[in-house]
Amino acid sequence: MSIDTKNLDSSDLNRILWRYMTFPKYISLITYGALWFSKLNILVDAYEGAMPTRADADLMVEYQSSKRYIEPSLHGQIDSVNKRNVEDGRELILANCWFLGEAESERMWEEYAAGSEAIAIKSTVAALAQCVFCDERHSRIGKVKYIDFATYEMTRYEASQAIERAFLKSLSFSHEQEIRIVTLSFKGGNCVNIDGTPMMPSDYAGAKMNNFDQPGLHIQVDLRNLIKATVLAPNAPKWFEQLVKRIVSVSGVGAPVQRSRFDRTLP
């Protein structure tokens, strides 16, 4: 596998993943040949990238003891180091989220792609790791761990690393069974501009590599090998099915288009 893993083993590689999306997001994926990676600070869970309470307290004890060696005028920076670590990490880390499961989830349709004109794409863990062109040096793919942030324990080193905290979410989201790819918010030749054009060296040279102006990045993917099937939302109308089949054909994606197992009527 091309990307380092987190909370995964070899038995997970062929497991099925789903990404539920609105039709505009599907068109973006097909047209740009890229997945959207969001900064942690714009995702729904307010605890994204947060530091568990106990680790926060343990680190502060360590930092407070260092004050004896530091100018008093700098003590305020010591007091806020964890807060700044979390804020910086939520700005720096990007995530693209998928849902692990052998079959469709009606709840995931409702939460992420409501309505009859929406799409879910099927893939596998191995295909996702191999087909998304993240910078391998700064990226990971893995299962999210659902925790109680008030009681969860982790080492001080792990707690201080934003990429480790990116795989923690609140217990209230445990139904999602999420697998995500995380990477750094740096522009590069593997990215696509917001208008869909490939990024050129002039777009990311020097300080321009820092992605301060956008809430995330489009990162290129190998669609033909990533998408194993395209599944229509429950009760999708026949015209929508024909449209999606045409899009798949014209784009060269090649994966079959399937109707949802939750269809109640066929228009």
Stockholm file with secondary structure:
# STOCKHOLM 1.0

chainA/1-267         MSIDTKNLDSSDLNRILWRYMTFPKYISLITYGALWFSKLNILVDAYEGAMPTRADADLMVEYQSSKRYIEPSLHGQIDSVNKRNVEDGRELILANCWFLGEAESERMWEEYAAGSEAIAIKSTVAALAQCVFCDERHSRIGKVKYIDFATYEMTRYEASQAIERAFLKSLSFSHEQEIRIVTLSFKGGNCVNIDGTPMMPSDYAGAKMNNFDQPGLHIQVDLRNLIKATVLAPNAPKWFEQLVKRIVSVSGVGAPVQRSRFDRTLP
#=GR chainA/1-267 SS CCSEEESCCGGGTTCEEEEEEEHHHHHHHHHHTEEEEEEGGGSSCTTTTCCCHHHHHHHHHHHHHGGGGSCGGGHHHHHTHHHHHHHHHHHHEEEEEEEECSSCCHHHHHHHSCSSSEEEEEEEHHHHHHHBCCCGGGCEEEECEEECTTTCCCCHHHHTCHHHHTTEEEGGGGGGCEEEEEEECBCCTTEECTTSCBCCHHHHSGGGGBCCSSSEEEEEBCHHHHCSEEEECTTCCHHHHHHHHHHHHHHTCCCCEECCTTCSCCC
#=GC SS_cons         CCSEEESCCGGGTTCEEEEEEEHHHHHHHHHHTEEEEEEGGGSSCTTTTCCCHHHHHHHHHHHHHGGGGSCGGGHHHHHTHHHHHHHHHHHHEEEEEEEECSSCCHHHHHHHSCSSSEEEEEEEHHHHHHHBCCCGGGCEEEECEEECTTTCCCCHHHHTCHHHHTTEEEGGGGGGCEEEEEEECBCCTTEECTTSCBCCHHHHSGGGGBCCSSSEEEEEBCHHHHCSEEEECTTCCHHHHHHHHHHHHHHTCCCCEECCTTCSCCC
//
